[in-house]
Amino acid sequence: MREHEVLGRIRELVDEEHSLRQRTMAGELDSGEERQRLAHLEESLDQCWDMLRQRRALRVAGGDPDQASARPVNEVEGYLQ
């Protein structure tokens, strides 16, 4: 995935997050459903941000940014643990 595609995906996910929050405030979603979907969105966003960092690091190091790949959710979510 190229950098502009990753950034586009991030924008899509953020827009979806905002939409979810608005629907919840309007009473269209229950909080359990919202929490589950938001958790999935956060994981997807973390994967996108990780791929973007990989691409940029590879470019700075003289490598091929197209060699960056999506890492598994459990790996990306485990960075701070």
C-alpha positions in Angstrom: 0.0 0.0 0.0 1.5 3.4 -1.0 1.7 6.3 1.4 -1.2 8.2 -0.1 -3.3 5.1 0.1 -2.5 4.6 3.8 -3.3 8.2 4.5 -6.6 7.9 2.6 -7.5 4.8 4.7 -6.7 6.7 7.9 -9.0 9.5 6.8 -11.8 6.9 6.0 -11.4 5.3 9.5 -11.4 8.6 11.3 -14.5 9.6 9.4 -16.2 6.4 10.3 -15.2 6.9 13.9 -16.8 10.3 13.9 -19.9 8.9 12.3 -20.2 6.2 14.9 -19.9 8.7 17.7 -22.6 10.9 16.1 -25.0 8.0 15.6 -24.5 6.9 19.3 -25.2 10.4 20.5 -28.4 10.4 18.3 -29.5 7.1 20.0 -29.0 5.0 16.9 -26.4 2.7 18.4 -26.1 1.2 21.8 -22.9 1.8 23.7 -21.9 -1.9 23.5 -22.2 -2.0 19.8 -20.3 1.3 19.6 -17.5 0.1 21.9 -17.0 -3.0 19.8 -16.8 -1.2 16.5 -14.6 1.6 18.0 -12.2 -1.0 19.3 -11.9 -2.5 15.7 -11.4 1.0 14.3 -8.7 1.8 16.7 -6.9 -1.5 15.8 -7.2 -0.7 12.1 -5.9 2.9 12.7 -2.9 1.6 14.7 -2.1 -0.8 11.9 -2.2 2.0 9.3 -0.1 4.4 11.5 2.4 1.5 11.9 2.6 0.9 8.2 3.1 4.7 7.6 5.9 4.7 10.1 7.5 1.7 8.4 7.3 3.3 5.0 8.9 6.5 6.2 11.6 4.7 8.1 12.5 2.6 5.1 12.7 5.7 2.9 14.9 7.5 5.4 17.2 4.5 5.6 17.5 4.3 1.9 15.3 1.3 1.6 12.2 0.6 -0.5 9.1 1.9 1.2 7.0 -0.5 -0.8 8.5 -3.3 1.3 6.5 -2.1 4.3 3.7 -4.5 5.3 0.8 -4.6 7.6 1.7 -6.2 10.9 -0.8 -8.3 12.8 -3.1 -6.5 15.3 -1.6 -8.3 18.3 1.9 -7.2 17.4 0.9 -3.6 16.7 -1.2 -3.4 19.9 1.5 -5.0 22.0 4.2 -2.3 21.4 3.6 -0.5 24.6 3.3 -3.6 26.8 
